[in-house]
Amino acid sequence: MEVTGSRYKGETKNGRMEGKGEYTFPTETKYEGEMKDGMFHGKGVLHFPNGSKYEATWENGIAKQGSFTFADGLRCQEKDWDYCDGYDRRFYSERCNGLRPAGESQLTDLHPPRVIPEWCYDCGDGFYDPTTKVVTSYMGRFLRNADDSEHEWIVCTCRKAWDEVVGFKEETLEEDVAFRKDS
């Protein structure tokens, strides 16, 4: 395990994880629960560094039945999921605590939102630097290298550190007005 950067503390049998234990991945994701023959087996919980968790029943390392809870306490539901369904676009904290007064729009589920480092994006589980294509945790730890499709998704959809003027260019408006006068 030391070679991969993982850690384990707990019960063992014949040099393998067996019984109750705690397995920590190099990303600091932590599994706490039952093990059998070196694999997750029985009831166990994956705790993610951002505060979310996945509680499941495992068989030979495979989750057979489980539920995901986001860091803010929202539990994912397979059926009758009404959160962020297209009709109700509030953040979970707004559903729990109510909407903010007019003029105090909430940009993220966290209010006030995290300050994004210069020329980076907030991609939900950390900050993304488009020049290096690296995602780091909010605490500054390396999470992953983004591939081309993740880069494209982040650049197109995620909140960025800088403001950008959107709309029309003045000269384009003038050309459009002149064109309409001539028509």
Secondary structure as UniProt FT lines:
FT   TURN            2..5
FT   STRAND          7..13
FT   TURN            14..15
FT   STRAND          16..24
FT   TURN            26..27
FT   STRAND          30..36
FT   TURN            37..38
FT   STRAND          39..47
FT   TURN            49..50
FT   STRAND          53..59
FT   TURN            60..61
FT   STRAND          62..69
FT   TURN            71..72
FT   TURN            83..84
FT   HELIX           92..97
FT   TURN            102..103
FT   TURN            118..119
FT   STRAND          121..122
FT   STRAND          127..129
FT   TURN            130..133
FT   STRAND          134..136
FT   TURN            138..139
FT   STRAND          142..145
FT   HELIX           148..157
FT   STRAND          159..160
FT   HELIX           170..182
//
